[in-house]
Amino acid sequence: MSTLKKFIKYYKPYKNLFFIDMFCALIVSAIDLAFPQILNFLTKGVFTGSSSEIMKSLWIVGAGLLVMYLLRYAGQYFITSWGHIMGSRMESDMRQDLFDHYQTLDFSYYDRNNTGEMMSKLISDLFDISELAHHGPENIFISSIKIIGSFILLTMINSQMTLILLAVTVAMFIFCLRKNIKMKSVFMDNRKKIALVNSSVQDTLSGIRVVKSFANEEIEHNKFKLCNLKFLASKNSSYLIMGSFHAGTSIFQGLLYAAVLISGGYFIAKGSLKPTDLAIYALYIGIFLNPIEVLINFTEAFQKGMSGFKRFLEIIETEPEITDRENGKQLINPCGKISYNNVSFHYDDTSEVLDNVSITIDAGKTVAFVGPSGGGKTTLCSLLPRFYEVTDGEITIDGIDIRDITLKSLRKSIGIVQQDVYMFSGSIRENIAYGNPDAGKDEIIEAAKNANIHDFIMSLDNGYDTYVGERGTRLSGGQKQRIAIARVFLKNPPILILDEATSALDNESERHIQESLERLSKNRTTIVIAHRLSTIRNADEIIVISENGIQERGTHKTLLTKNGLYAKYYNMQFEGLD
């Protein structure tokens, strides 16, 4: 019931459409129920008169039936067209809600879940929602009217036959209920298996260059084949259950007709039923059976739709771990003084990554983090924009705990340039403008010039309107890096994080990008993570971090004089070059 209540709330924006749809369903049901009664009236009244009276009446009957079925046409048209449109709009609303909710979830959620499965919940799982949203209330409403109405009219014709009919119907209902329970689990399994198929496709296509470079198409073929066969097995199970379900219900429908014919013949023989009444009774059996068949078929759609909706709710009801505190402050024009005060952190079910770390970075200064992989350098930087939450201690900007600052204003104040640059599908202009969607053409060009990428862009046939390809595949690593830097120039944040921004580049690209980064870092509080130690010689402070925490800190010259861990790394990279 809780799930149904959550589903029903999506009808609220379309309640007018819904009530008109139900009104049309009422008209269609009433007309269908009226026809046997009209036939009964004509056979027992009008058609017993003279031929001239019958001929006169036929014009009136014909005109009345024409009006009835024109009304039925209009009602059926609205149900089929606008009823489906209502369902599609509800599906669209759910998909938008799910997408928006995905964006509120933390990095930790994405660490635990596969992108392909998330896309499956966003797209595939909601396909059947539209049919359920439209046909659900309509089928139940029309079927209820027809079943109750025809049952009353059948009882008026012969109550004893109707009791026999009721007994067979109850047996069919119990059969359907038991099969319905099995179908529920099978359709949920279908959803999970198709999510695995989507996950496998997404994984392979995203890494297609790696697949081809290692000539591992056969491995990917086998991985996909395994997922695909699991989905096929799940589908086969669902079809076997559906087969027994539909075959079983058809047997009960045959039993209903057999019960009517045998019991009808019995009552005619006893003189308690007229042959004409049996004919009318048979017509109502068709009206009685049709909505039952509709409900039986609807059971399948209901299970498919609700299994998709339940998987939708699994995401919607996942609360983000990192949220704005009540009365959170806006971070407006910060000076940029950053303090890590006794900060500790660990990921889910892992040992401490950071343990009681304290660092202060004065406004406008550049601090570099160096050291072996796994020491927590990137984690320290990820904690500042609250991509993850500190386990203990606090991080402050200008003396304000970042947990007391709204997430949007905090992240607007921090620019990040990473080693692995993400380019969105679209043009170079759109990718640079991502740093400030309201920026004008001149501002975008100025940002590109500051990033040393303007001349390259202008050498392209379409200039700033050049399509970059999926994930920027038509650009080199250095070109993507400079576009990412231009993006941050346009954002113009007071705090900057450079996460190994030049580590994977050739010397020429590194030179251009280093110039851009120095220009970008000017008058900003800057945190640099670097493996190429040549890029951080001019940092105001260098902090050496290992698995055991902070090992050394000082300027480049001071640390070389100490001849410690930093000097060891430096000499490994530059021995004999200086």
Buried (B, 14 or more C-beta within 10 A) or exposed (E): EEEEEBBEEBBEEBEEBBEBBBEBBBBBBBBBBBBBEBBBEBBEEBEEEEEEEBEEBEEEBEEEBEEBEEBBEEBBEBBEEBBBBBBBBBBEBBBEBBEEBBEEBBEBBEEEBBEBBBBBBBEBBBEBBBBBBBBBBBBBBBBEBBBBBBBEBBBEBBEEBBEBBEEBBEEBBEBBEEBBEBBBBBBBBBBBBBBBBBBBBBBBEBBEEEBEEEEBEEEBEEBBEEBBEBBEEBBEBBEEBBEEBBEBBEEBBEBBBEBBEEBBEEBBEEEEBBEEBBBBBBBBBEBBBBBBBBBBBBBBBBBBBBBBBBBBBEBBEBEEEBBBEEEBBEBEEBBBBBBBBEBBBBEEEEEBBBBEBEBEBBBBBBBBBBBEEEBBBBBBBBBBBBBBBBBEBBBBBBEBBBBBBBBEBBBBBBBBBBBEBEBEEBBBBBBBBBBBEEBEEEBBBBBBBBBBBBEBBEEEEEBBEBEBEEBBEBBEBBBBBBBBBBBBBBBBBBBBBBBBBBEBBEEEBBBBBBEBBEBBBEEBBBBBBBBBBEBBEEBEBBBBBBBEBBBBBBBBEEBBEEEBBBBEBBBEEEEEEE
